[in-house]
């Protein structure tokens, strides 16, 4: 959460004391990367979402009522080959949950009821019509579906089709560190100074295969003078201190894909961005090439027609490495749940600092020791509404974690028309 450029506001000498402090708190149809991390993801789905057996013998029945055997998922080619080429949707997660069994005599867990005939899974079979009766056709798309499809226009992932905002690591409460595959849309922005030295400073959110949404102050103004020119974006990062990120749990060690580094082709700052006041603090960063989605690199959903704007008291989430123009805090990706702050009160608070909070901004936090200093300047304020949505972009605020002083975020729903107008194929 950047503090520079705040009008008539001079932070106290103790602001730096928050640099190292960490507080506890608390998803495309095709995937081209497949490795051990995917297997770990499937383990997580099968072992965390549900417990309990399906059969008490090695013989079992699949969710689609086929005869099968309870064996290790690593030995069941029909299930493994089906799920290895896709990001798991909610329906597929449910299918895996129902496929779980426990009475395998050998092999490595998790265990699934594997079809004896090797048939591919049918995740959502259409209803079978009674004999002599015409088959029921699929219902037509609703007006909302059609509107969403028109809005995304093939350039943005569609939330209604589970094409975005899907994070396997759904355990959002408790623990300061994220799961290794949690919030896979988080981006780190890389800058190069006049000495050709490079460093990461701000954050952002991947919204499709070519674009990252971030704050305007992470693209232009002081960041250029202090950090240099924005030259690259890193995706899929979990631990900035290691080349290959791995975690160990009760199932053993599993590792993520290497982070993806992409050059920046161009950036678009909102035309009405005002650096001193942070009004319209939003920008689009276009990547030099189209990236491929994996378990560790996926887009967050943008708020479209069915999105419900958060109200005061709702809990949203920030994630990041705590990277701002002030420096770095954590090497491991962090998360924190913070409450949306009543807008009128936020306006009153910041008026005492000669700052204006507009209707295009949203305030959150304001609890002692809980602040988006855990996130990154330009990083996401996220809302979980079946899938994860980008509701805000970290903009500015008072000192980190100060009681009754919320952080200020650019409210993304107010800028959807601008975003759609500037995203290109």
C-alpha positions, 0 to 999 in steps of 0.5 A, a space after each residue: 500500500 503506497 504512501 507517497 503522493 498523499 496530499 498534505 500528509 506526512 507519515 510519522 517516524 514509526 511507519 517503517 516499524 510495520 515493514 517486517 510485521 506480518 499478521 495472521 488471517 486469513 481460477 481456463 478450460 484448457 491447461 497445457 502444463 501438467 506436472 507433479 503440482 497438478 497431482 498435488 492439486 487433485 490430492 488437495 481436492 480429494 482429501 481436503 474437500 471431503 472425508 469418508 469412503 465410498 465402498 468398503 471393498 476394492 470393488 466400487 461404483 463410480 459417480 456415473 454408476 459404472 463398476 470400478 476398482 478402488 485404486 490410486 489416482 496415479 494408476 487410473 489413466 481414465 481419470 488422470 488423463 481426463 483431468 490433466 488437461 483442464 483447470 478444475 471447475 466446480 462440477 469437476 471438483 464435485 466429481 472427484 469428491 464423489 469418486 473418492 474411496 478408501 479401501 485400496 489394498 496398495 498404491 499411493 493416495 488419494 484413491 479413486 473409484 476407477 471405471 473397470 472399462 477405462 471409460 472417460 468421466 462424464 462430469 455432467 451428463 444430461 437427463 435421460 428422457 423416459 421411453 417414448 418421451 422426447 429428450 429434454 433439450 438444454 434450456 436457452 441461455 438467459 438474458 444475463 448469460 447473453 449479456 455477459 457473453 456480449 460484454 466479455 466478447 471473447 477477450 475476457 474470461 466469463 465468470 458464468 462459465 468458470 473461466 476465471 477466479 478459480 483458486 484450489 486453495 480455498 482455505 482463506 481463513 487462518 494462516 498468513 501464507 497462501 497455499 502454493 496455488 492460491 490466488 494464481 492471478 497475482 502478478 509482480 511488476 518489474 522495473 529497470 532503472 538507469 543502471 539497468 538494475 531490475 527489481 519488483 515493486 508493485 503488484 497487479 492482477 491477471 485478467 486474461 492472457 494478455 492483460 494485467 490490471 494494476 494501479 496507475 501510480 505503479 505505471 507512471 509518476 513517482 514510480 518511474 522516478 524512484 524505481 525506473 521503467 516498467 519492463 516486465 511482469 512475473 506470474 505464478 510466484 509463491 516464494 521470491 527467495 527460491 527458484 522452484 517453489 515447494 511446500 511440504 504437508 502430510 502428503 509429502 513435498 510438491 512443487 509449483 511450476 517455475 514462475 513465468 516472466 513476461 515482457 511488457 508491451 505497453 501500458 494504458 493509464 486512465 486518462 483522468 488519473 490524478 497523481 496527487 489525489 490518486 483519483 482514477 488510480 487504475 491502469 492496464 498492462 499489456 503483456 508482450 505475448 499471450 501466456 498459457 494458463 496453468 494451476 499456478 497462472 490463472 485469471 481473476 474474474 472482472 465484475 460484470 452484470 451479476 456482480 454484487 458490490 460489497 457493502 460495509 462490513 463485508 469481508 474481502 481479501 488482499 494478497 501479495 508480498 507486501 511490496 510497495 515503494 517503501 520496500 519489501 516485507 515478505 518473501 512468501 505470498 500473503 493473504 488477509 481478510 479485511 472488512 469493507 469500511 462504511 463509505 461516508 465514514 471513510 470520506 470523513 476520515 480522509 477529509 481531515 487529511 485534505 483528501 477526497 474519497 470519491 464514489 469510484 473508490 472503496 475503503 477497507 480495513 481500519 482494524 488495528 494491525 490488519 491492513 493491505 500492507 500485506 498486499 502490494 501497491 496495485 494488487 487486488 482487493 478480492 471478493 469471493 462470490 462463487 468465484 473470485 472477483 477483482 473488486 478493488 486495486 490497492 491505491 493508498 492510505 494512512 499508516 499501515 495497520 492503524 486503528 480506524 484508518 482504512 486503506 483506499 482502493 480504486 473500485 473496479 466496477 466503476 471502470 469496467 466500461 473503460 477496461 472493456 474499451 481498452 483491452 485488445 486481442 
